[in-house]
Amino acid sequence: MTLQMPEADGAVLARREKIVAALRHIVPGEGVIAGEREMRPFESDGLTAYRQLPMVVVLPETTEQVAQVLRYCHDEGICVVPRGAGTSLSGGALPLVDGVLLGMAKFNRIREVDFPNRLAVVEPGVTNLAISNAVVDAGFYYAPDPSSQIACTIGGNIAENSGGVHCLKYGMTTNNVLGCEMVLMTGEVLRIGGKHLDSAGYDLLGIITGSEGLLGVVTEVTVRILRKPETARALLIGFPTSEDAGECVSAIIGAGIIPGGMEIMDGPAIRATEDFVHAGYPLDCEALLIVELDGPAAEVDHLIERVEKIARECRAKSCQASTSEQERLLFWAGRKAAFPAVGRISPDYYCMDGTIPRSKLPAVLAAMKRMSKYYGLRVANVFHAGDGNLHPLVLYDSNKPGELDRAEQFGAEILKLCVEVGGVLTGEHGVGVEKRDLMPVMFSETDLDQQQRLKCAFDEKGLLNPGKVFPKLHRCAELGRMHISGGHLPFPDIPRF
């Protein structure tokens, strides 16, 4: 493992047997896993290039058990790594050798569905798709739909602020969460937000969503559910180049059209996906744009005509509109199966996640082609084109010496390019350990220190998920120190208490 993680605390490891016994008292039965073989499934998340065994795995079932585990670890100075379904692609749930891995999979109940208020109250271990399945008979659904929605859980979605193919029109997780129950590292249980639309005071819910398990452990979530649109139809538009497809995306948004979803796949991804799913994708094009339009039937028909006209002006080779709900779902089934489809054509792949301004799509796609030749590695592109969220898949073989290193370098260059053109390092996968050391590319030292001060307000000892997000760890006391120059305090005339 080449990744530098926090140095293990020998004093904690020396007390391992005592710690395991104490945790078994808090979570009895099969709630504590301490055997090496039994802990293997928890040694990594979806970023399998990095892996290590945790000291112990704990699987609580109630908020009180979570609070007791965190309180015990806080008092004993033991690090805790929260984990959902383990589908994270940034190493956000990578364990620590001297830490407790807190698995939330047993929090898998939907506690309440409130149709009059258009919301559901769920536990964090409920899968994303399960929420929609629970309300579909009443004509409702949960809008965020990551490609991994059949497996990823709502708690993990909050940790990474996940999106999906329909986030362009309906928003990310942060736009669809109304409240949560969260346990701090001290064991204190907080309720933030709720069934009401807006909360007074600071937007704490906005801070928690996307905090990557650094601030607390979520044990209950209140989410917004929406009425299904009257009509939804999808267009498959083939282009001779990815640059043409990118130009079409900008033209559609520039025309004032906001599709329900808008995705691009390049040639390698198209061919791998069609061979896997048989969704009817055109194989004679080098870029495929999927555009979904929803709303009243008359409006959808009108918008399809407008999008087809824009596509032709952008040199589209083909354009096919879905004629049934089954066909629309098949179009999306291909896109959502793109990652496993690419996995069939390469022993390994490295999935990136950066976001750029839509207008920069053609230039960035062209630059990635040049990088691919330079590093000698293939790349398949699938991404949320509407909001500029790129998901390049760098193909490599970990059994070949040096290929993983080249893949990581290639991925880092892509992310640096995203920042250079006015974008950001992540759209929905989070920073985790994957992008941690690239944070100074986007943020100054002052920016990073300020972010860490926020963490300190929630987790003063820095015990929750250390080694993630921040390239350099600081103790909270160090961040609070005042700099003295020439023996003088800054602004000496200000009263100090």
VEXDREN-2710 file (C-alpha; in Angstrom, 1 decimal):
% VEXDREN-2710
k/r/px/py/pz
1/MET/0.0/0.0/0.0
2/THR/1.7/3.2/-1.2
3/LEU/-0.8/5.6/0.4
4/GLN/0.4/7.3/3.6
5/MET/-2.1/6.9/6.4
6/PRO/-1.9/8.1/10.1
7/GLU/0.6/6.2/12.1
8/ALA/-1.0/3.4/14.2
9/ASP/-1.3/4.0/17.9
10/GLY/0.6/1.2/19.6
11/ALA/-1.0/1.9/22.9
12/VAL/-4.4/1.3/21.4
13/LEU/-3.3/-1.9/19.6
14/ALA/-1.9/-3.2/22.9
15/ARG/-5.3/-2.9/24.4
16/ARG/-7.1/-4.7/21.5
17/GLU/-8.5/-7.6/23.5
18/LYS/-9.9/-5.3/26.2
19/ILE/-11.4/-3.0/23.6
20/VAL/-13.1/-5.9/21.7
21/ALA/-14.5/-7.2/25.0
22/ALA/-15.9/-3.8/25.9
23/LEU/-17.5/-3.4/22.4
24/ARG/-19.1/-6.9/22.7
25/HIS/-20.7/-5.7/26.0
26/ILE/-22.2/-2.7/24.1
27/VAL/-23.2/-4.6/21.0
28/PRO/-23.9/-8.3/22.0
29/GLY/-24.4/-11.3/19.9
30/GLU/-22.9/-11.2/16.4
31/GLY/-22.5/-7.4/16.5
32/VAL/-18.7/-7.5/16.8
33/ILE/-16.3/-9.1/14.3
34/ALA/-12.7/-9.5/15.4
35/GLY/-11.3/-12.5/13.4
36/GLU/-8.9/-11.7/10.6
37/ARG/-10.7/-13.8/8.0
38/GLU/-14.1/-12.5/9.0
39/MET/-12.9/-8.9/8.7
40/ARG/-11.6/-9.3/5.1
41/PRO/-14.8/-8.1/3.4
42/PHE/-14.3/-4.8/5.3
43/GLU/-10.7/-4.2/4.3
44/SER/-11.6/-1.8/1.4
45/ASP/-14.5/0.0/-0.2
46/GLY/-15.1/0.4/-3.9
47/LEU/-11.6/1.9/-4.3
48/THR/-10.0/-1.6/-4.1
49/ALA/-6.5/-0.3/-5.0
50/TYR/-6.1/0.6/-1.3
51/ARG/-6.9/-1.9/1.5
52/GLN/-6.0/-2.8/5.1
53/LEU/-7.7/-4.6/7.9
54/PRO/-9.5/-2.7/10.7
55/MET/-8.7/-3.4/14.3
56/VAL/-12.3/-4.6/14.9
57/VAL/-15.7/-4.3/13.1
58/VAL/-18.8/-3.3/15.0
59/LEU/-22.3/-3.6/13.6
60/PRO/-24.8/-1.7/15.9
61/GLU/-28.6/-1.9/15.4
62/THR/-29.8/1.1/17.4
63/THR/-29.0/4.7/17.9
64/GLU/-28.2/4.1/21.6
65/GLN/-25.6/1.4/20.6
66/VAL/-24.0/3.8/18.2
67/ALA/-23.9/6.5/20.9
68/GLN/-22.4/4.1/23.4
69/VAL/-19.7/2.9/21.0
70/LEU/-18.7/6.4/20.0
71/ARG/-18.7/7.6/23.7
72/TYR/-16.5/4.6/24.6
73/CYS/-14.1/5.3/21.8
74/HIS/-14.0/9.0/22.6
75/ASP/-13.1/8.3/26.2
76/GLU/-10.5/5.7/25.3
77/GLY/-8.9/7.8/22.4
78/ILE/-9.8/5.2/19.7
79/CYS/-10.4/6.2/16.1
80/VAL/-13.7/5.3/14.3
81/VAL/-14.4/4.9/10.6
82/PRO/-18.1/4.9/9.7
83/ARG/-19.1/2.6/6.8
84/GLY/-22.3/2.2/4.8
85/ALA/-22.5/-0.3/1.9
86/GLY/-18.8/0.1/1.0
87/THR/-19.5/1.3/-2.5
88/SER/-17.4/4.5/-2.0
89/LEU/-15.1/5.1/-5.0
90/SER/-12.8/7.5/-3.1
91/GLY/-11.6/5.3/-0.2
92/GLY/-13.9/7.2/2.2
93/ALA/-14.5/4.0/4.2
94/LEU/-10.9/2.7/4.2
95/PRO/-10.3/1.2/7.6
96/LEU/-7.5/2.1/10.1
97/VAL/-5.4/-0.7/11.6
98/ASP/-5.9/0.9/15.1
99/GLY/-9.5/1.9/14.6
100/VAL/-13.0/0.6/14.9
101/LEU/-14.9/0.2/11.7
102/LEU/-18.5/1.1/12.5
103/GLY/-20.8/-0.6/9.9
104/MET/-24.3/0.8/9.6
105/ALA/-25.8/-2.0/7.4
106/LYS/-28.2/-3.1/10.1
107/PHE/-30.0/0.3/10.1
108/ASN/-32.1/-0.9/7.1
109/ARG/-35.7/0.0/8.0
110/ILE/-38.0/2.6/6.4
111/ARG/-39.6/4.1/9.5
112/GLU/-42.3/6.2/8.0
113/VAL/-43.7/7.3/4.7
114/ASP/-45.7/10.6/4.9
115/PHE/-47.4/11.1/1.5
116/PRO/-49.3/14.3/2.5
117/ASN/-46.0/16.0/3.4
118/ARG/-44.2/14.2/0.5
119/LEU/-41.4/12.7/2.6
120/ALA/-40.0/9.5/4.0
121/VAL/-38.1/8.8/7.3
122/VAL/-35.5/6.1/6.7
123/GLU/-32.5/4.6/8.4
124/PRO/-29.0/5.1/6.8
125/GLY/-28.6/1.5/5.8
126/VAL/-31.6/1.6/3.5
127/THR/-30.5/1.4/-0.1
128/ASN/-31.2/4.3/-2.4
129/LEU/-33.4/2.4/-4.7
130/ALA/-35.4/0.9/-1.8
131/ILE/-36.9/4.3/-1.1
132/SER/-38.3/4.6/-4.6
133/ASN/-39.6/1.1/-4.5
134/ALA/-41.4/1.7/-1.2
135/VAL/-43.4/4.6/-2.7
136/VAL/-43.8/3.7/-6.3
137/ASP/-47.3/2.3/-5.9
138/ALA/-48.5/5.7/-4.8
139/GLY/-46.9/7.4/-7.8
140/PHE/-43.9/8.8/-6.0
141/TYR/-40.1/8.3/-6.1
142/TYR/-36.8/9.5/-4.6
143/ALA/-35.0/11.7/-7.1
144/PRO/-31.2/11.1/-6.6
145/ASP/-30.3/7.9/-8.5
146/PRO/-26.6/7.1/-8.5
147/SER/-25.6/4.2/-10.8
148/SER/-25.0/2.1/-7.7
149/GLN/-28.4/2.8/-6.4
150/ILE/-29.3/-0.9/-6.1
151/ALA/-26.5/-1.3/-3.5
152/CYS/-25.5/2.1/-2.1
153/THR/-27.2/3.3/1.0
154/ILE/-28.7/6.6/2.0
155/GLY/-26.2/7.2/4.7
156/GLY/-23.4/6.9/2.3
157/ASN/-25.3/9.2/-0.1
158/ILE/-25.3/11.8/2.6
159/ALA/-21.6/11.3/3.3
160/GLU/-20.6/11.9/-0.3
161/ASN/-23.6/14.1/-1.4
162/SER/-24.3/11.6/-4.2
163/GLY/-26.1/12.7/-7.4
164/GLY/-27.0/10.4/-10.3
165/VAL/-28.3/10.7/-13.8
166/HIS/-31.3/12.9/-12.8
167/CYS/-29.4/15.4/-10.6
168/LEU/-29.4/18.1/-13.3
169/LYS/-33.1/18.9/-12.8
170/TYR/-33.8/17.4/-9.4
171/GLY/-30.7/18.1/-7.5
172/MET/-28.1/16.2/-5.5
173/THR/-28.7/14.5/-2.1
174/THR/-28.3/17.8/-0.3
175/ASN/-31.3/19.2/-2.3
176/ASN/-33.5/16.2/-1.3
177/VAL/-32.7/15.7/2.4
178/LEU/-34.9/17.6/5.0
179/GLY/-33.4/16.4/8.3
180/CYS/-31.3/13.8/10.1
181/GLU/-30.5/12.3/13.5
182/MET/-26.7/12.3/14.1
183/VAL/-24.5/11.0/16.8
184/LEU/-21.4/13.0/17.7
185/MET/-18.0/11.4/18.6
186/THR/-18.8/12.2/22.3
187/GLY/-22.0/10.1/22.1
188/GLU/-24.3/13.1/22.0
189/VAL/-27.4/12.6/19.8
190/LEU/-28.5/15.6/17.7
191/ARG/-31.6/16.2/15.6
192/ILE/-31.1/18.6/12.7
193/GLY/-33.9/19.7/10.4
194/GLY/-37.0/17.5/10.2
195/LYS/-40.3/17.4/8.3
196/HIS/-40.4/21.2/7.8
197/LEU/-39.1/22.6/4.6
198/ASP/-36.6/25.2/6.0
199/SER/-34.7/25.4/9.3
200/ALA/-33.8/28.5/11.2
201/GLY/-30.2/29.5/11.9
202/TYR/-27.1/28.0/10.3
203/ASP/-27.5/25.5/7.6
204/LEU/-26.0/22.6/9.6
205/LEU/-27.7/20.0/7.3
206/GLY/-25.8/21.5/4.4
207/ILE/-22.6/21.0/6.4
208/ILE/-23.3/17.4/7.3
209/THR/-24.3/16.4/3.7
210/GLY/-21.0/15.7/2.0
211/SER/-18.9/15.7/5.2
212/GLU/-17.6/12.2/4.4
213/GLY/-18.0/10.8/7.9
214/LEU/-15.7/13.4/9.5
215/LEU/-18.4/15.1/11.7
216/GLY/-20.7/12.4/13.1
217/VAL/-22.6/9.2/12.4
218/VAL/-26.1/9.6/10.8
219/THR/-28.7/7.2/12.3
220/GLU/-31.9/8.5/10.7
221/VAL/-32.7/10.6/7.6
222/THR/-35.8/12.4/6.4
223/VAL/-35.9/12.6/2.6
224/ARG/-38.1/14.4/0.1
225/ILE/-40.1/12.2/-2.2
226/LEU/-41.5/13.6/-5.5
227/ARG/-44.5/12.8/-7.7
228/LYS/-43.5/10.9/-10.8
229/PRO/-43.7/13.0/-14.0
230/GLU/-46.8/12.5/-16.2
231/THR/-44.5/11.6/-19.1
232/ALA/-40.8/10.9/-19.5
233/ARG/-39.0/10.0/-22.8
234/ALA/-35.4/9.6/-23.6
235/LEU/-33.4/10.4/-26.7
236/LEU/-30.3/8.5/-27.9
237/ILE/-28.2/10.8/-30.0
238/GLY/-25.0/9.6/-31.7
239/PHE/-22.1/11.9/-32.6
240/PRO/-18.9/11.4/-34.7
241/THR/-16.8/12.9/-31.8
242/SER/-17.0/13.5/-28.1
243/GLU/-16.4/17.1/-28.8
244/ASP/-19.5/17.4/-30.9
245/ALA/-21.5/15.7/-28.1
246/GLY/-20.1/18.2/-25.5
247/GLU/-21.0/21.1/-27.8
248/CYS/-24.6/19.8/-28.0
249/VAL/-24.9/19.7/-24.2
250/SER/-23.9/23.3/-23.9
251/ALA/-26.3/24.2/-26.8
252/ILE/-29.3/22.5/-25.1
253/ILE/-28.7/24.2/-21.8
254/GLY/-28.0/27.5/-23.5
255/ALA/-31.4/27.2/-25.3
256/GLY/-33.1/27.2/-21.8
257/ILE/-34.0/23.5/-21.8
258/ILE/-33.4/21.6/-18.5
259/PRO/-33.7/17.9/-19.2
260/GLY/-34.4/15.4/-16.4
261/GLY/-31.1/13.8/-17.2
262/MET/-28.3/14.2/-19.7
263/GLU/-25.4/11.8/-20.0
264/ILE/-22.5/11.2/-22.4
265/MET/-20.7/7.9/-23.2
266/ASP/-17.7/7.8/-25.5
267/GLY/-16.9/5.0/-28.1
268/PRO/-15.1/2.5/-25.8
269/ALA/-17.9/2.8/-23.2
270/ILE/-20.7/2.5/-25.8
271/ARG/-19.3/-0.7/-27.2
272/ALA/-18.6/-2.3/-23.9
273/THR/-22.1/-1.4/-22.6
274/GLU/-23.9/-2.5/-25.7
275/ASP/-22.1/-5.9/-25.6
276/PHE/-23.2/-6.2/-22.0
277/VAL/-26.8/-4.9/-21.9
278/HIS/-27.9/-4.9/-25.5
279/ALA/-29.8/-1.6/-25.0
280/GLY/-29.8/-0.7/-28.7
281/TYR/-27.0/1.8/-28.7
282/PRO/-25.6/2.9/-32.1
283/LEU/-22.1/1.4/-32.6
284/ASP/-21.1/3.6/-35.5
285/CYS/-20.6/6.7/-33.4
286/GLU/-17.8/7.8/-31.1
287/ALA/-20.0/9.6/-28.6
288/LEU/-23.6/8.9/-27.4
289/LEU/-25.7/11.6/-25.7
290/ILE/-28.7/10.4/-23.7
291/VAL/-31.2/13.1/-23.0
292/GLU/-34.4/12.6/-20.9
293/LEU/-37.2/15.1/-21.0
294/ASP/-40.1/14.9/-18.6
295/GLY/-43.4/16.7/-17.8
296/PRO/-46.8/16.9/-19.5
297/ALA/-46.9/14.9/-22.7
298/ALA/-47.4/18.0/-25.0
299/GLU/-44.4/19.7/-23.5
300/VAL/-42.2/16.6/-23.8
301/ASP/-43.1/16.2/-27.5
302/HIS/-42.3/19.8/-28.1
303/LEU/-39.0/19.6/-26.3
304/ILE/-38.0/16.5/-28.2
305/GLU/-38.4/18.4/-31.5
306/ARG/-36.2/21.2/-30.2
307/VAL/-33.5/18.9/-28.9
308/GLU/-33.5/17.0/-32.2
309/LYS/-33.0/20.2/-34.1
310/ILE/-30.1/21.3/-31.8
311/ALA/-28.5/17.9/-32.2
312/ARG/-28.6/18.1/-36.0
313/GLU/-27.0/21.5/-35.8
314/CYS/-24.2/19.9/-33.8
315/ARG/-23.5/17.3/-36.4
316/ALA/-25.4/14.4/-34.9
317/LYS/-25.2/11.1/-36.9
318/SER/-28.4/9.5/-35.4
319/CYS/-31.2/10.4/-33.1
320/GLN/-33.7/7.9/-31.6
321/ALA/-36.5/8.7/-29.2
322/SER/-38.0/6.1/-26.8
323/THR/-41.5/5.1/-27.7
324/SER/-42.4/3.3/-24.5
325/GLU/-41.6/3.2/-20.9
326/GLN/-39.8/-0.1/-21.3
327/GLU/-37.6/1.3/-24.0
328/ARG/-36.8/4.4/-21.9
329/LEU/-35.7/2.2/-19.0
330/LEU/-33.6/0.1/-21.4
331/PHE/-31.8/3.2/-22.6
332/TRP/-30.9/4.1/-19.0
333/ALA/-30.1/0.5/-18.0
334/GLY/-27.2/0.6/-20.4
335/ARG/-25.8/3.8/-18.9
336/LYS/-26.3/2.5/-15.3
337/ALA/-24.4/-0.7/-16.2
338/ALA/-21.5/1.2/-17.8
339/PHE/-19.1/0.6/-14.9
340/PRO/-19.5/-3.2/-14.7
341/ALA/-19.6/-3.3/-18.5
342/VAL/-16.2/-1.7/-18.7
343/GLY/-15.0/-4.1/-16.0
344/ARG/-15.5/-6.9/-18.6
345/ILE/-13.0/-5.4/-21.0
346/SER/-10.2/-4.6/-18.6
347/PRO/-8.7/-6.4/-15.5
348/ASP/-8.9/-3.2/-13.5
349/TYR/-10.1/0.3/-13.9
350/TYR/-9.7/3.5/-11.9
351/CYS/-13.0/5.6/-11.8
352/MET/-12.4/9.3/-11.6
353/ASP/-14.8/12.0/-10.5
354/GLY/-14.3/15.7/-11.3
355/THR/-16.6/18.5/-12.3
356/ILE/-16.0/21.2/-14.9
357/PRO/-18.0/24.1/-16.5
358/ARG/-20.2/22.6/-19.3
359/SER/-18.6/24.9/-21.9
360/LYS/-15.2/23.3/-21.2
361/LEU/-16.4/19.8/-22.1
362/PRO/-15.0/19.7/-25.7
363/ALA/-11.6/21.0/-24.6
364/VAL/-11.3/18.6/-21.6
365/LEU/-12.3/15.6/-23.6
366/ALA/-9.7/16.4/-26.2
367/ALA/-7.1/16.8/-23.5
368/MET/-7.9/13.4/-22.0
369/LYS/-7.3/11.8/-25.4
370/ARG/-3.8/13.3/-25.4
371/MET/-3.2/12.1/-21.9
372/SER/-4.3/8.6/-22.8
373/LYS/-1.7/8.4/-25.5
374/TYR/1.0/9.9/-23.2
375/TYR/0.4/7.4/-20.4
376/GLY/-0.3/4.5/-22.7
377/LEU/-3.6/3.6/-21.0
378/ARG/-7.0/3.4/-22.4
379/VAL/-9.8/5.6/-21.0
380/ALA/-13.6/5.1/-21.2
381/ASN/-15.7/8.1/-20.5
382/VAL/-19.2/8.1/-18.9
383/PHE/-20.4/11.2/-17.1
384/HIS/-23.3/13.4/-16.1
385/ALA/-23.0/15.9/-19.0
386/GLY/-25.7/18.3/-17.8
387/ASP/-23.8/19.4/-14.7
388/GLY/-20.3/18.7/-16.0
389/ASN/-19.5/15.8/-13.7
390/LEU/-16.9/13.6/-15.4
391/HIS/-16.4/9.9/-14.6
392/PRO/-13.4/8.9/-16.8
393/LEU/-12.5/5.2/-16.3
394/VAL/-8.8/4.7/-16.7
395/LEU/-8.2/1.1/-17.7
396/TYR/-5.1/-0.8/-16.4
397/ASP/-3.9/-4.2/-15.2
398/SER/-2.6/-4.2/-11.7
399/ASN/-0.6/-7.4/-12.5
400/LYS/1.6/-5.4/-14.8
401/PRO/4.4/-3.5/-13.0
402/GLY/3.9/0.2/-13.0
403/GLU/0.4/0.3/-14.5
404/LEU/-1.4/1.2/-11.3
405/ASP/1.1/4.0/-10.7
406/ARG/0.5/5.3/-14.2
407/ALA/-3.2/5.1/-13.8
408/GLU/-3.0/7.1/-10.6
409/GLN/-0.8/9.7/-12.3
410/PHE/-3.2/9.9/-15.2
411/GLY/-6.2/10.3/-12.9
412/ALA/-4.4/13.1/-11.0
413/GLU/-3.7/15.0/-14.2
414/ILE/-7.4/14.8/-15.1
415/LEU/-8.4/16.2/-11.8
416/LYS/-5.8/19.0/-12.0
417/LEU/-7.1/19.8/-15.4
418/CYS/-10.7/20.1/-14.0
419/VAL/-9.5/22.7/-11.5
420/GLU/-7.5/24.6/-14.1
421/VAL/-10.5/25.1/-16.3
422/GLY/-12.6/26.4/-13.4
423/GLY/-14.0/23.1/-12.0
424/VAL/-13.6/21.2/-8.8
425/LEU/-11.9/17.9/-7.7
426/THR/-15.1/16.0/-7.0
427/GLY/-18.7/16.0/-8.0
428/GLU/-20.3/13.2/-6.0
429/HIS/-17.7/10.6/-5.0
430/GLY/-16.0/12.7/-2.3
431/VAL/-12.4/13.3/-1.5
432/GLY/-11.6/10.4/0.8
433/VAL/-8.0/9.2/0.4
434/GLU/-8.1/9.3/-3.4
435/LYS/-8.1/13.1/-3.8
436/ARG/-6.8/14.0/-0.4
437/ASP/-3.3/14.9/-1.5
438/LEU/-4.7/17.0/-4.4
439/MET/-6.7/19.3/-2.1
440/PRO/-3.9/22.0/-2.2
441/VAL/-4.4/22.2/-6.0
442/MET/-7.8/23.7/-5.3
443/PHE/-7.6/25.2/-1.7
444/SER/-5.0/27.4/0.0
445/GLU/-3.5/26.4/3.4
446/THR/-5.8/29.0/5.0
447/ASP/-8.9/27.4/3.3
448/LEU/-7.9/23.9/4.5
449/ASP/-7.2/25.1/8.0
450/GLN/-10.6/26.8/8.2
451/GLN/-12.3/23.6/7.0
452/GLN/-10.4/21.7/9.7
453/ARG/-11.6/24.1/12.3
454/LEU/-15.1/23.2/11.4
455/LYS/-14.3/19.6/11.9
456/CYS/-12.8/20.4/15.3
457/ALA/-16.1/22.0/16.3
458/PHE/-17.8/18.6/15.9
459/ASP/-14.9/16.2/16.7
460/GLU/-12.3/18.0/19.0
461/LYS/-10.0/15.0/19.3
462/GLY/-10.0/14.2/15.6
463/LEU/-11.1/10.6/16.1
464/LEU/-13.7/10.3/13.3
465/ASN/-12.3/9.1/10.0
466/PRO/-8.8/10.6/10.3
467/GLY/-6.5/10.4/7.3
468/LYS/-9.3/11.4/4.9
469/VAL/-10.0/14.6/3.0
470/PHE/-7.2/16.7/4.6
471/PRO/-3.7/16.3/3.2
472/LYS/-2.0/17.3/6.5
473/LEU/-3.5/16.5/9.8
474/HIS/-3.5/19.1/12.5
475/ARG/-4.6/18.8/16.1
476/CYS/-7.4/21.1/17.0
477/ALA/-5.2/22.9/19.6
478/GLU/-2.6/23.6/16.9
479/LEU/-5.3/25.2/14.7
480/GLY/-6.3/27.5/17.5
481/ARG/-2.8/28.8/18.2
482/MET/-2.1/32.5/17.5
483/HIS/0.9/33.4/15.4
484/ILE/3.3/35.8/17.0
485/SER/5.8/37.9/15.0
486/GLY/8.7/39.8/16.5
487/GLY/7.3/39.1/20.0
488/HIS/4.1/40.9/19.3
489/LEU/0.5/39.6/19.0
490/PRO/-1.4/40.6/15.8
491/PHE/-3.8/43.5/16.4
492/PRO/-2.6/44.2/20.0
493/ASP/-5.4/46.9/20.5
494/ILE/-8.1/44.2/20.3
495/PRO/-9.3/43.1/23.8
496/ARG/-8.5/39.4/24.4
497/PHE/-10.3/37.2/27.0
END
